[in-house]
Amino acid sequence: MIELYTAGTPNGKKVSIMLEELGLPYNVHPINLGKLEQKEEWYLKINPNGRIPAIVDTDNGNFPVFESGAILIYLAEKTGKFLPKDPKERSIAIQWLMFQMGGVGPMQGQANHFIKFAPEKIPYAMKRYYDETKRLYSVLERRLSESEYLAGNELSVADIATWPWVKGRSYIDLGLEDYPKLKAWEEKLGNRPGFIKGNEIPKT
């Protein structure tokens, strides 16, 4: 059984979508970020960084895994799904996963913060991260004009990691009119039952 510690953020939704797509049984443990539950000592034993998401695999000696990308890789290797076995194809999937982890997530996350949540408006920061998010979306658009999914012709951890961020772009009011391939990809994945259900976790 997978014990999932999560909250309603794009990084949290990655893992619940992955679990739904895999059909693995799991229990949801919502973490109240506003009350800083993620910083409590019991949780730091699972994720020393004090962030969500994290999992504990009770079928593997209560093995904890933190960092959303690492969790996706762990679950893919555990099940043999969504991460190709061929070395080149596997590398492509991991490259696009890292593109999300090191690019889309951090840059869009900063755009979200400065545009939506920062206590004071800093025009330079707002424009800097908004423009960088648009640039990264252009990279995704170019990639999806070449292949059906980010890593090729099959769904992979790269798509599962990236979709919740694209879906959550409303925080910065970024439309997809200039990204038709990305828009079609978002809609196609958003119609999959695993994405629909996983995107609703945790229920509030």
Contact map, one row per residue, 1 for C-alpha under 8 A:
111000000000000000000001111000000000000000000000000000001110000000000000000000000000000000000000000000000000000000000000000000000000000000000000000000000000000000000000000000000000000000000000000000000000
111100000000000000000001111000000000000000000000000000111110000000000000000000000000000000000000000000000000000000000000000000000000000000000000000000000000000000000000000000000000000000000000000000000000
111110000000000000000000011110000000000000000000000000111100000000000000000000000000000000000000000000000000000000000000000000000000000000000000000000000000000000000000000000000000000000000000000000000000
011111000000000100000000011110000000000000000000000011110000000000000000000000000000000000000000000000000000000000000000000000000000000000000000000000000000000000000000000000000000000000000000000000000000
001111100000000000000000000111100000000000000000000111100000000000000000000000000000000000000000000000000000000000000000000000000000000000000000000000000000000000000000000000000000000000000000000000000000
000111110001100000000000000111100000000000000000000111000000000000000000000000000000000000000000000000000000000000000000000000000000000000000000000000000000000000000000000000000000000000000000000000000100
000011111001100000000000000001111000000000000000000110000000000000000000000000000000000000000000000000000000000000000000000000000000000000000000000000000000000000000000000000000000000000000000000000001100
000001111101100000000000000000000000000000000000000000000000000000000000000000000000000000000000000000000000000000000000000000000000000000000000000000000000000000000000000000000000000000000000000000001100
000000111111100000000000000000000000000000000000000000000000000000000000000000000000000000000000000000000000000000000000000000000000000000000000000000000000000000000000000000000000000000000000000000000000
000000011111110000000000000000000000000000000000000000000000000000000000000000000000000000000000000000000000000000000000000000000000000000000000000000000000000000011001000000000000000000000000000000000000
000000001111111000000000000000000000000000000000000110000000000000010000000000000000000000000000000000000000000000000000000000000000000000000000000000000000000010011000000000000000000000000000000000000000
000001111111111100000000000000000000000000000000000110000000000000010000000000000000000000000000000000000000000000000000000000000000000000000000000000000000000000000000000000000000000000000000000000000000
000001111111111110000000000000000000000000000000000000000000000000000000000000000000000000000000000000000000000000000000000000000000000000000000000000000000000000010000000000000000000000000000000001111000
000000000111111111000000000000000000000000000000000000000000000000010001000000000000000000000000000000000000000000000000000000000000000000000000000000000000000111110000000000000000000000000000000001000000
000000000011111111100000000000000000000000000000000010000000000000010011000000000000000000000000000000000000000000000000000000000000000000000000000000000000000000000000000000000000000000000000000001000000
000100000001111111110000000000000000000000000000000000000000000000000000000000000000000000000000000000000000000000000000000000000000000000000000000000000000000000000000000000000000000000000000000001101000
000000000000111111111000000000000000000000000000000000000000000000000000000000000000000000000000000000000000000000000000000000000000000000000000000000000000000100000000000000000000000000000000011111100000
000000000000011111111100000000000000000000000000000000000000000000000001001000000000000000000000000000000000000000000000000000000000000000000000000000000000100100000000000000000000000000000000010001000000
000000000000001111111111110000000000000000000000000000000000000000000000000000000000000000000000000000000000000000000000000000000000000000000000000000000000000000000000000000000000000000000000000001000000
000000000000000111111111000000000000000000000000000000000000000000000000000000000000000000000000000000000000000000000000000000000000000000000000000000000000000000000000000000000000000000000000011011000000
000000000000000011111110000000000000000000000000000000000000000000000000000000000000000000000000000000000000000000000000000000000000000000000000000000000000000000000000000000000000000000000000111000000000
000000000000000001111111000000000000000000000000000000000000000000000000000000101000000000000000000000000000000000000000000000000000000000000000000000000000000000000000000000000000000000000000000000000000
000000000000000000111111100000000000000000000000000000000000000000000000000000000000000000000000000000000000000000000000000000000000000000000000000000000000000000000000000000000000000000000000000000000000
110000000000000000110111110000000000000000000000000000000000000000000000000000000000000000000000000000000000000000000000000000000000000000000000000000000000000000000000000000000000000000000000000000000000
110000000000000000100011111000000000000000000000000000000000000000000000000000000000000000000000000000000000000000000000000000000000000000000000000000000000000000000000000000000000000000000000000000000000
111100000000000000100001111100000000000000000000000000000000000000000000000000000000000000000000000000000000000000000000000000000000000000000000000000000000000000000000000000000000000000000000000000000000
111100000000000000000000111110000000000000000000000000000000000000000000000000000000000000000000000000000000000000000000000000000000000000000000000000000000000000000000000000000000000000000000000000000000
001111000000000000000000011111000000000000000000000000000000000000000000000000000000000000000000000000000000000000000000000000000000000000000000000000000000000000000000000000000000000000000000000000001100
001111000000000000000000001111100000000000000000000000000000000000000000000000000000000000000000000000000000000000000000000000000000000000000000000000000000000000000000000000000000000000000000000000000000
000011100000000000000000000111110000000000000000000000000000000000000000000000000000000000000000000000000000000000000000000000000000000000000000000000000000000000000000000000000000000000000000000000000100
000011100000000000000000000011111000110000000000000100000000000000000000000000000000000000000000000000000000000000000000000000000000000000000000000000000000000000000000000000000000000000000000000000000000
000000100000000000000000000001111111110000000000000000000000000000000000000000000000000000000000000000000000000000000000000000000000000000000000000000000000000000000000000000000000000000000000000000000000
000000100000000000000000000000111111110000000000000000000000000000000000000000000000000000000000000000000000000000000000000000000000000000000000000000000000000000000000000000000000000000000000000000000000
000000000000000000000000000000011111100000000000000000000000000000000000000000000000000000000000000000000000000000000000000000000000000000000000000000000000000000000000000000000000000000000000000000000000
000000000000000000000000000000011111100000000000000000000000000000000000000000000000000000000000000000000000000000000000000000000000000000000000000000000000000000000000000000000000000000000000000000000000
000000000000000000000000000000011111111100000000000000000000000000000000000000000000000000000000000000000000000000000000000000000000000000000000000000000000000000000000000000000000000000000000000000000000
000000000000000000000000000000111111111100100000000000000000000000000000000000000000000000000000000000000000000000000000000000000000000000000000000000000000000000000000000000000000000000000000000000000000
000000000000000000000000000000111001111100110000011100000000000000000000000000000000000000000000000000000000000000000000000000000000000000000000000000000000000000000000000000000000000000000000000000000000
000000000000000000000000000000000001111110110000011000000000000000000000000000000000000000000000000000000000000000000000000000000000000000000000000000000000000000000000000000000000000000000000000000000000
000000000000000000000000000000000001111111110000010000000000000000000000000000000000000000000000000000000000000000000000000000000000000000000000000000000000000000000000000000000000000000000000000000000000
000000000000000000000000000000000000001111111000000000000000000000000000000000000000000000000000000000000000000000000000000000000000000000000000000000000000000000000000000000000000000000000000000000000000
000000000000000000000000000000000000000111111100000000000000000000000000000000000000000000000000000000000000000000000000000000000000000000000000000000000000000000000000000000000000000000000000000000000000
000000000000000000000000000000000000111111111111010000000000000000000000000000000000000000000000000000000000000000000000000000000000000000000000000000000000000000000000000000000000000000000000000000000000
000000000000000000000000000000000000011111111111110000000000000000000000000000000000000000000000000000000000000000000000000000000000000000000000000000000000000000000000000000000000000000000000000000000000
000000000000000000000000000000000000000011111111000000000000000000000000000000000000000000000000000000000000000000000000000000000000000000000000000000000000000000000000000000000000000000000000000000000000
000000000000000000000000000000000000000001111111000001110000000111000000000000000000000000000000000000000000000000000000000000000000000000000000000000000000000000000000000000000000000000000000000000000000
000000000000000000000000000000000000000000111111111101000000000111000000000000000000000000000000000000000000000000000000000000000000000000000000000000000000000000000000000000000000000000000000000000000000
000000000000000000000000000000000000000000111111110000000000000000000000000000000000000000000000000000000000000000000000000000000000000000000000000000000000000000000000000000000000000000000000000000000000
000000000000000000000000000000000000000000010011111000000000000000000000000000000000000000000000000000000000000000000000000000000000000000000000000000000000000000000000000000000000000000000000000000000000
000000000000000000000000000000000000011100110011111100000000000000000000000000000000000000000000000000000000000000000000000000000000000000000000000000000000000000000000000000000000000000000000000000000000
000000000000000000000000000000000000011000000010111111000000000000000000000000000000000000000000000000000000000000000000000000000000000000000000000000000000000000000000000000000000000000000000000000000000
000011100011000000000000000000100000010000000010011111000000000001110000000000000000000000000000000000000000000000000000000000000000000000000000000000000000000000000000000000000000000000000000000000000000
000111100011001000000000000000000000000000000000001111100000000001110000000000000000000000000000000000000000000000000000000000000000000000000000000000000000000000000000000000000000000000000000000000000000
000111000000000000000000000000000000000000000110001111110000000111110010000000000000000000000000000000000000000000000000000000000000000000000000000000000000000000000000000000000000000000000000000000000000
011110000000000000000000000000000000000000000100000011111000000111000010000000000000000000000000000000000000000000000000000000000000000000000000000000000000000000000000000000000000000000000000000000000000
011100000000000000000000000000000000000000000100000001111100011110000000000000000000000000000000000000000000000000000000000000000000000000000000000000000000000000000000000000000000000000000000000000000000
111000000000000000000000000000000000000000000000000000111111111100000000000000000000000000000000000000000000000000000000000000000000000000000000000000000000000000000000000000000000000000000000000000000000
111000000000000000000000000000000000000000000000000000011111111000000000000000000000000000000000000000000000000000000000000000000000000000000000000000000000000000000000000000000000000000000000000000000000
110000000000000000000000000000000000000000000000000000001111110000000000000000000000000000000000000000000000000000000000000000000000000000000000000000000000000000000000000000000000000000000000000000000000
000000000000000000000000000000000000000000000000000000001111111000000000000000000000000000000000000000000000000000000000000000000000000000000000000000000000000000000000000000000000000000000000000000000000
000000000000000000000000000000000000000000000000000000001111111000000000000000000000000000000000000000000000000000000000000000000000000000000000000000000000000000000000000000000000000000000000000000000000
000000000000000000000000000000000000000000000000000000011111111100000000000000000000000000000000000000000000000000000000000000000000000000000000000000000000000000000000000000000000000000000000000000000000
000000000000000000000000000000000000000000000000000000011101111110000000000000000000000000000000000000000000000000000000000000000000000000000000000000000000000000000000000000000000000000000000000000000000
000000000000000000000000000000000000000000000110000001111000011111000000000000000000000000000000000000000000000000000000000000000000000000000000000000000000000000000000000000000000000000000000000000000000
000000000000000000000000000000000000000000000110000001110000001111100110010000000000000000000000000000000000000000000000000000000000000000000000000000000000000000000000000000000000000000000000000000000000
000000000000000000000000000000000000000000000110000111100000000111110110000000000000000000000000000000000000000000000000000000000000000000000000000000000000000000000000000000000000000000000000000000000000
000000000000000000000000000000000000000000000000000111000000000011111110000000000000000000000000000000000000000000000000000000000000000000000000000000000000000000000000000000000000000000000000000000000000
000000000011011000000000000000000000000000000000000111000000000001111111000000000000000000000000000000000000000000000000000000000000000000000000000000000000000000000000000000000000000000000000000000000000
000000000000000000000000000000000000000000000000000000000000000000111111100000000000000000000000110010000000000000000000000000000000000000000000000000000000000010000000000000000000000000000000000000000000
000000000000000000000000000000000000000000000000000000000000000011111111110000000000000000000000000000000000000000000000000000000000000000000000000000000000000000000000000000000000000000000000000000000000
000000000000001000000000000000000000000000000000000001100000000011111111111000000000000000000000000000000000000000000000000000000000000000000000000000000000000000000000000000000000000000000000000000000000
000000000000011001000000000000000000000000000000000000000000000000011111111100000000000000000000000000000000000000000000000000000000000000000000000000000000100010000000000000000000000000000000000000000000
000000000000000000000000000000000000000000000000000000000000000000001111111110000010000000000000000000000000000000000000000000000000000000000000000000000000100000000000000000000000000000000000000000000000
000000000000000000000000000000000000000000000000000000000000000010000111111111000000000000000000000000000000000000000000000000000000000000000000000000000000000000000000000000000000000000000000000000000000
000000000000000001000000000000000000000000000000000000000000000000000011111111100000000000000000000000000000000000000000000000000000000000000000000000000000000000000000000000000000000000000000000000000000
000000000000000000000000000000000000000000000000000000000000000000000001111111111110000000000000000000000000000000000000000000000000000000000000000000000000100000000000000000000000000000000000000000000000
000000000000000000000000000000000000000000000000000000000000000000000000111111111010000000000000000000000000000000000000000000000000000000000000000000000000000000000000000000000000000000000000000000000000
000000000000000000000000000000000000000000000000000000000000000000000000011111110000000000000000000000000000000000000000000000000000000000000000000000000000000000000000000000000000000000000000000000000000
000000000000000000000100000000000000000000000000000000000000000000000000001111111000000000000000000000000000000000000000000000000000000000000000000000000000000000000000000000000000000000000000000000000000
000000000000000000000000000000000000000000000000000000000000000000000000000111111110000000000000000000000000000000000000000000000000000000000000000000000000000000000000000000000000000000000000000000000000
000000000000000000000100000000000000000000000000000000000000000000000000000110111111000000000000000000000000000000000000000000000000000000000000000000000001000000000000000000000000000000000000000000000000
000000000000000000000000000000000000000000000000000000000000000000000000000100011111000000000000000000000000000000000000000000000000000000000000000000000111100000000000000000000000000000000000000000000000
000000000000000000000000000000000000000000000000000000000000000000000000100110011111100001001000000000000000000000000000000000000000000000000000000000000001100000000000000000000000000000000000000000000000
000000000000000000000000000000000000000000000000000000000000000000000000000000001111111011001000000000000000000000000000000000000000000000000000000000000001000000000000000000000000000000000000000000000000
000000000000000000000000000000000000000000000000000000000000000000000000000000000011111011000000000000000000000000000000000000000000000000000000000000000000000000000000000000000000000000000000000000000000
000000000000000000000000000000000000000000000000000000000000000000000000000000000001111111000000000000000000000000000000000000000000000000000000000000000000000000000000000000000000000000000000000000000000
000000000000000000000000000000000000000000000000000000000000000000000000000000000001111111100000000000000000000000000000000000000000000000000000000000000000000000000000000000000000000000000000000000000000
000000000000000000000000000000000000000000000000000000000000000000000000000000000000011111110000000000000000000000000000000000000000000000000000000000000000000000000000000000000000000000000000000000000000
000000000000000000000000000000000000000000000000000000000000000000000000000000000001111111111000000000000000000000000000000000000000000000000000000000100000000000000000000000000000000000000000000000000000
000000000000000000000000000000000000000000000000000000000000000000000000000000000011111111111100000000000000000000000000000000000000000000000000000000000000000000000000000000000000000000000000000000000000
000000000000000000000000000000000000000000000000000000000000000000000000000000000000001111111110000000000000000000000000000000000000000000000000000000000000000000000000000000000000000000000000000000000000
000000000000000000000000000000000000000000000000000000000000000000000000000000000000000111111111000000000000000000000000000000000000000000000000000000100000000000000000000000000000000000000000000000000000
000000000000000000000000000000000000000000000000000000000000000000000000000000000011000011111111100000000000000000000000000000000000000000000000000001100001110000000000000000000000000000000000000000000000
000000000000000000000000000000000000000000000000000000000000000000000000000000000000000001111111110000000000000000000000000000000000000000000000000000000000110000000000000000000000000000000000000000000000
000000000000000000000000000000000000000000000000000000000000000000000000000000000000000000111111111000000000000000000000000000000000000000000000000000000000000000000000000000000000000000000000000000000000
000000000000000000000000000000000000000000000000000000000000000000000000000000000000000000011111111100000000000000000000000000000000000000000000000001100000010000000000000000000000000000000000000000000000
000000000000000000000000000000000000000000000000000000000000000000001000000000000000000000001111111110000000000000000000000000000000000000000000000000000000111011000000000000000000000000000000000000000000
000000000000000000000000000000000000000000000000000000000000000000001000000000000000000000000111111111100000000000000000000000000000000000000000000000000000000000000000000000000000000000000000000000000000
000000000000000000000000000000000000000000000000000000000000000000000000000000000000000000000011111111110000000000000000000000000000000000000000000000000000000000000000000000000000000000000000000000000000
000000000000000000000000000000000000000000000000000000000000000000000000000000000000000000000001111111111000000000000000000000000000000000000000000000000000010011000000000000000000000000000000000000000000
000000000000000000000000000000000000000000000000000000000000000000001000000000000000000000000000111111111100000000000000000000000000000000000000000000000000000010000000000000000000000000000000000000000000
000000000000000000000000000000000000000000000000000000000000000000000000000000000000000000000000011111111100000000000000000000000000000000000000000000000000000000000000000000000000000000000000000000000000
000000000000000000000000000000000000000000000000000000000000000000000000000000000000000000000000011111111110000000000000000000000000000100000000000000000000000000000000000000000000000000000000000000000000
000000000000000000000000000000000000000000000000000000000000000000000000000000000000000000000000001111111111100000000000000000000000100110000000000000000000000001001000000000000000000000000000000000000000
000000000000000000000000000000000000000000000000000000000000000000000000000000000000000000000000000111111111100000000000000000000000000000000000000000000000000000001000000000000000000000000000000000000000
000000000000000000000000000000000000000000000000000000000000000000000000000000000000000000000000000011111111110000000000000000000000000000000000000000000000000000000000000000000000000000000000000000000000
000000000000000000000000000000000000000000000000000000000000000000000000000000000000000000000000000000111111111000000000000000001101100000000000000000000000000000000000000000000000000000000000000000000000
000000000000000000000000000000000000000000000000000000000000000000000000000000000000000000000000000000011111111100000000000000001101100000000000000000000000000000001000100000000000000000000000000000000000
000000000000000000000000000000000000000000000000000000000000000000000000000000000000000000000000000000011111111110000000000000000000000000000000000000000000000000000000000000000000000000000000000000000000
000000000000000000000000000000000000000000000000000000000000000000000000000000000000000000000000000000000111111111000000000000001000000000000000000000000000000000000000000000000000000000000000000000000000
000000000000000000000000000000000000000000000000000000000000000000000000000000000000000000000000000000000011111111110000000011001100100000000000000000000000000000000000000100000000000000000000000000000000
000000000000000000000000000000000000000000000000000000000000000000000000000000000000000000000000000000000001111111111000000000000000000000000000000000000000000000000000001100000000000000000000000000000000
000000000000000000000000000000000000000000000000000000000000000000000000000000000000000000000000000000000000111111111100000000000000000000000000000000000000000000000000000000000000000000000000000000000000
000000000000000000000000000000000000000000000000000000000000000000000000000000000000000000000000000000000000011111111100110011000000000000000000000000000000000000000000000000000000000000000000000000000000
000000000000000000000000000000000000000000000000000000000000000000000000000000000000000000000000000000000000001111111100100001000000000000000000000000000000000000000000001100000000000000000000000000000000
000000000000000000000000000000000000000000000000000000000000000000000000000000000000000000000000000000000000001111111100000000000000000000000000000000000000000000000000001100000000000000000000000000000000
000000000000000000000000000000000000000000000000000000000000000000000000000000000000000000000000000000000000000111111110000000000000000000000000000000000000000000000000000000000000000000000000000000000000
000000000000000000000000000000000000000000000000000000000000000000000000000000000000000000000000000000000000000011111111100000000000000000000000000000000000000000000000000000000000000000000000000000000000
000000000000000000000000000000000000000000000000000000000000000000000000000000000000000000000000000000000000000000001111100000000000000000000000000000000000000000000000000000000000000000000000000000000000
000000000000000000000000000000000000000000000000000000000000000000000000000000000000000000000000000000000000000000000111110000000000000000000000000000000000000000000000000000000000000000000000000000000000
000000000000000000000000000000000000000000000000000000000000000000000000000000000000000000000000000000000000000001100111111001000000000000000000000000000000000000000000000000000000000000000000000000000000
000000000000000000000000000000000000000000000000000000000000000000000000000000000000000000000000000000000000000001000001111111000000000000000000000000000000000000000000000000000000000000000000000000000000
000000000000000000000000000000000000000000000000000000000000000000000000000000000000000000000000000000000000000000000000111111100000000000000000000000000000000000000000000000000000000000000000000000000000
000000000000000000000000000000000000000000000000000000000000000000000000000000000000000000000000000000000000000000000000011111110000000000000000000000000000000000000000000000000000000000000000000000000000
000000000000000000000000000000000000000000000000000000000000000000000000000000000000000000000000000000000000001001000000011111111000000000000000000000000000000000000000000000000000000000000000000000000000
000000000000000000000000000000000000000000000000000000000000000000000000000000000000000000000000000000000000001001100000111111111100000000000000000000000000000000000000000000000000000000000000000000000000
000000000000000000000000000000000000000000000000000000000000000000000000000000000000000000000000000000000000000000000000001111111110000000000000000000000000000000000000000000000000000000000000000000000000
000000000000000000000000000000000000000000000000000000000000000000000000000000000000000000000000000000000000000000000000000111111111000000000000000000000000000000000000000000000000000000000000000000000000
000000000000000000000000000000000000000000000000000000000000000000000000000000000000000000000000000000000011011000000000000011111111100000000000000000000000000000000000000000000000000000000000000000000000
000000000000000000000000000000000000000000000000000000000000000000000000000000000000000000000000000000000011001000000000000001111111110000000000000000000000000000000000000100000000000000000000000000000000
000000000000000000000000000000000000000000000000000000000000000000000000000000000000000000000000000000000000000000000000000000111111111000000000000000000000000000000000000000000000000000000000000000000000
000000000000000000000000000000000000000000000000000000000000000000000000000000000000000000000000000000000011000000000000000000011111111100000000000000000000000000000000000000000000000000000000000000000000
000000000000000000000000000000000000000000000000000000000000000000000000000000000000000000000000000000010011001000000000000000001111111110000000000000000000000000000000000000000000000000000000000000000000
000000000000000000000000000000000000000000000000000000000000000000000000000000000000000000000000000000000000000000000000000000000111111111000000000000000000000000000000000000000000000000000000000000000000
000000000000000000000000000000000000000000000000000000000000000000000000000000000000000000000000000000000000000000000000000000000011111111100000000000000000000000000000000000000000000000000000000000000000
000000000000000000000000000000000000000000000000000000000000000000000000000000000000000000000000000000110000000000000000000000000001111111110000000000000000000000000000000000000000000000000000000000000000
000000000000000000000000000000000000000000000000000000000000000000000000000000000000000000000000000000010000000000000000000000000000111111111000000000000000000000000000000000000010010000000000000000000000
000000000000000000000000000000000000000000000000000000000000000000000000000000000000000000000000000000000000000000000000000000000000011111111100000000000000000000000000000000000010000000000000000000000000
000000000000000000000000000000000000000000000000000000000000000000000000000000000000000000000000000000000000000000000000000000000000001111111110000000000000000000000000000000000000000000000000000000000000
000000000000000000000000000000000000000000000000000000000000000000000000000000000000000000000000000000000000000000000000000000000000000111111111000001000000000000000000000000000000010000000000000000000000
000000000000000000000000000000000000000000000000000000000000000000000000000000000000000000000000000000000000000000000000000000000000000011111111100000000000000000000000000000000011110000000000000000000000
000000000000000000000000000000000000000000000000000000000000000000000000000000000000000000000000000000000000000000000000000000000000000001111111110000000000000000000000000000000000000000000000000000000000
000000000000000000000000000000000000000000000000000000000000000000000000000000000000000000000000000000000000000000000000000000000000000000111111111001000000000000000000000000000000000000000000000000000000
000000000000000000000000000000000000000000000000000000000000000000000000000000000000000000000000000000000000000000000000000000000000000000011111111111000000000000000000000000000000110010000000000000000000
000000000000000000000000000000000000000000000000000000000000000000000000000000000000000000000000000000000000000000000000000000000000000000001111111100000000000000000000000000000000100000000000000000000000
000000000000000000000000000000000000000000000000000000000000000000000000000000000000000000000000000000000000000000000000000000000000000000000111111100000000000000000000000000000000000000000000000000000000
000000000000000000000000000000000000000000000000000000000000000000000000000000000000000000000000000000000000000000000000000000000000000000000011111111111000000000000000000000000000000000000000000000000000
000000000000000000000000000000000000000000000000000000000000000000000000000000000000000000000000000000000000000000000000000000000000000000000001111111011100000000000000000000000000000010000000000000000000
000000000000000000000000000000000000000000000000000000000000000000000000000000000000000000000000000000000000000000000000000000000000000000000001001111111111001000000000000000000000000010000000000000000000
000000000000000000000000000000000000000000000000000000000000000000000000000000000000000000001001000000000000000000000000000000000000000000010011001111110011011000000000000000000000000000000000000000000000
000000000000000000000000000000000000000000000000000000000000000000000000000000000000000010011001000000000000000000000000000000000000000000000000001011111111011000000000000000000000000000000000000000000000
000000000000000000000000000000000000000000000000000000000000000000000000000000000000000000000000000000000000000000000000000000000000000000000000001111111110000000000000000000000000000000000000000000000000
000000000000000000000000000000000000000000000000000000000000000000000000000000000000000000000000000000000000000000000000000000000000000000000000001110111110000000000000000000000000000000000000000000000000
000000000000000000000000000000000000000000000000000000000000000000000000000000000100000000000000000000000000000000000000000000000000000000000000000110111111000000000000000000000000000000000000000000000000
000000000000000000000000000000000000000000000000000000000000000000000000000000000100000000000000000000000000000000000000000000000000000000000000000011111111111100000000000000000000000000000000000000000000
000000000000000000000000000000000000000000000000000000000000000000000000000000001111000000001000000000000000000000000000000000000000000000000000000011100111111100000000000000000000000000000000000000000000
000000000000000001000000000000000000000000000000000000000000000000000001100100000110000000001100100000000000000000000000000000000000000000000000000000000011111110000000000000000000000000000000000000000000
000000000000000000000000000000000000000000000000000000000000000000000000000000000000000000001101100100000000000000000000000000000000000000000000000001100011111111000000000000000000000000000000000000000000
000000000000000000000000000000000000000000000000000000000000000000000000000000000000000000000000100000000000000000000000000000000000000000000000000011100011111111100000000000000000000000000000000000000000
000000000000010011000000000000000000000000000000000000000000000000000000000000000000000000000000000000000000000000000000000000000000000000000000000000000011111111110000000000000000000000000000000000000000
000000000010010000000000000000000000000000000000000000000000000000001001000000000000000000000000100110000000000000000000000000000000000000000000000000000000111111111000000000000000000000000000000000000000
000000000000010000000000000000000000000000000000000000000000000000000000000000000000000000000000100100010000000000000000000000000000000000000000000000000000011111111100000000000000000000000000000000000000
000000000000010000000000000000000000000000000000000000000000000000000000000000000000000000000000000000000000000000000000000000000000000000000000000000000000001111111110000000000000000001001000000000000000
000000000110110000000000000000000000000000000000000000000000000000000000000000000000000000000000000000000000000000000000000000000000000000000000000000000000000111111111000000000000000000000000000000100000
000000000110000000000000000000000000000000000000000000000000000000000000000000000000000000000000000000011001000000000000000000000000000000000000000000000000000011111111100000000000000000000000000000000000
000000000000000000000000000000000000000000000000000000000000000000000000000000000000000000000000000000000000000000000000000000000000000000000000000000000000000001111111100000000000000001000000000000000000
000000000000000000000000000000000000000000000000000000000000000000000000000000000000000000000000000000000000000000000000000000000000000000000000000000000000000000111111110000000000000001000000000000000000
000000000100000000000000000000000000000000000000000000000000000000000000000000000000000000000000000000000000000000000000000000000000000000000000000000000000000000011111111000000000000000000000000000000000
000000000000000000000000000000000000000000000000000000000000000000000000000000000000000000000000000000000001000000000000000000000000000000000000000000000000000000001111111111100000000000000000000000000000
000000000000000000000000000000000000000000000000000000000000000000000000000000000000000000000000000000000000000000000000000000000000000000000000000000000000000000000011111111100000000000000000000000000000
000000000000000000000000000000000000000000000000000000000000000000000000000000000000000000000000000000000000000100110000000000000000000000000000000000000000000000000001111111000000000000000000000000000000
000000000000000000000000000000000000000000000000000000000000000000000000000000000000000000000000000000000000001100110000000000000100000000000000000000000000000000000000111111000000000000000000000000000000
000000000000000000000000000000000000000000000000000000000000000000000000000000000000000000000000000000000000000000000000000000000000000000000000000000000000000000000000111111100000000000000000000000000000
000000000000000000000000000000000000000000000000000000000000000000000000000000000000000000000000000000000000000000000000000000000000000000000000000000000000000000000000111111110000000000000000000000000000
000000000000000000000000000000000000000000000000000000000000000000000000000000000000000000000000000000000000000000000000000000000000000000000000000000000000000000000000110011111100000000000000000000000000
000000000000000000000000000000000000000000000000000000000000000000000000000000000000000000000000000000000000000000000000000000000000000000000000000000000000000000000000000001111111011000000000000000000000
000000000000000000000000000000000000000000000000000000000000000000000000000000000000000000000000000000000000000000000000000000000000000000000000000000000000000000000000000000111111001000000000000000000000
000000000000000000000000000000000000000000000000000000000000000000000000000000000000000000000000000000000000000000000000000000000000000000000000000000000000000000000000000000111111000000000000000000000000
000000000000000000000000000000000000000000000000000000000000000000000000000000000000000000000000000000000000000000000000000000000000000011001000000000000000000000000000000000011111111000000000000000000000
000000000000000000000000000000000000000000000000000000000000000000000000000000000000000000000000000000000000000000000000000000000000000000001000000000000000000000000000000000011111111100000000000000000000
000000000000000000000000000000000000000000000000000000000000000000000000000000000000000000000000000000000000000000000000000000000000000000001001100000000000000000000000000000000011111110000000000000000000
000000000000000000000000000000000000000000000000000000000000000000000000000000000000000000000000000000000000000000000000000000000000000010011001000000000000000000000000000000010011111111000000000000000000
000000000000000000000000000000000000000000000000000000000000000000000000000000000000000000000000000000000000000000000000000000000000000000000000000000000000000000000000000000011011111111100000000000000000
000000000000000000000000000000000000000000000000000000000000000000000000000000000000000000000000000000000000000000000000000000000000000000000000000000000000000000000000000000000001111111110000000000000000
000000000000000000000000000000000000000000000000000000000000000000000000000000000000000000000000000000000000000000000000000000000000000000000001000110000000000000000000000000000000111111111000000000000000
000000000000000000000000000000000000000000000000000000000000000000000000000000000000000000000000000000000000000000000000000000000000000000000000000000000000000000100110000000000000011111111100000000000000
000000000000000000000000000000000000000000000000000000000000000000000000000000000000000000000000000000000000000000000000000000000000000000000000000000000000000000000000000000000000001111111110000000000000
000000000000000000000000000000000000000000000000000000000000000000000000000000000000000000000000000000000000000000000000000000000000000000000000000000000000000000000000000000000000000111111111000000000000
000000000000000000000000000000000000000000000000000000000000000000000000000000000000000000000000000000000000000000000000000000000000000000000000000000000000000000100000000000000000000011111111001000000000
000000000000000000000000000000000000000000000000000000000000000000000000000000000000000000000000000000000000000000000000000000000000000000000000000000000000000000000000000000000000000001111111001100000000
000000000000000000000000000000000000000000000000000000000000000000000000000000000000000000000000000000000000000000000000000000000000000000000000000000000000000000000000000000000000000000111111101100000000
000000000000000000000000000000000000000000000000000000000000000000000000000000000000000000000000000000000000000000000000000000000000000000000000000000000000000000000000000000000000000000011111111100000000
000000000000000000001000000000000000000000000000000000000000000000000000000000000000000000000000000000000000000000000000000000000000000000000000000000000000000000000000000000000000000000000011111110000000
000000000000000011011000000000000000000000000000000000000000000000000000000000000000000000000000000000000000000000000000000000000000000000000000000000000000000000000000000000000000000000000001111111000000
000000000000000010011000000000000000000000000000000000000000000000000000000000000000000000000000000000000000000000000000000000000000000000000000000000000000000000000000000000000000000000001111111111100000
000000000000000010000000000000000000000000000000000000000000000000000000000000000000000000000000000000000000000000000000000000000000000000000000000000000000000000000000000000000000000000000111111111110000
000000000000000010010000000000000000000000000000000000000000000000000000000000000000000000000000000000000000000000000000000000000000000000000000000000000000000000000000000000000000000000000000111111111000
000000000000111111110000000000000000000000000000000000000000000000000000000000000000000000000000000000000000000000000000000000000000000000000000000000000000000000000000000000000000000000000000011111111000
000000000000100110000000000000000000000000000000000000000000000000000000000000000000000000000000000000000000000000000000000000000000000000000000000000000000000000010000000000000000000000000000001111111000
000000000000100000000000000000000000000000000000000000000000000000000000000000000000000000000000000000000000000000000000000000000000000000000000000000000000000000000000000000000000000000000000000111111110
000000110000100100000000000100000000000000000000000000000000000000000000000000000000000000000000000000000000000000000000000000000000000000000000000000000000000000000000000000000000000000000000000011111110
000001110000000000000000000101000000000000000000000000000000000000000000000000000000000000000000000000000000000000000000000000000000000000000000000000000000000000000000000000000000000000000000000000011111
000000000000000000000000000000000000000000000000000000000000000000000000000000000000000000000000000000000000000000000000000000000000000000000000000000000000000000000000000000000000000000000000000000011111
000000000000000000000000000000000000000000000000000000000000000000000000000000000000000000000000000000000000000000000000000000000000000000000000000000000000000000000000000000000000000000000000000000000111
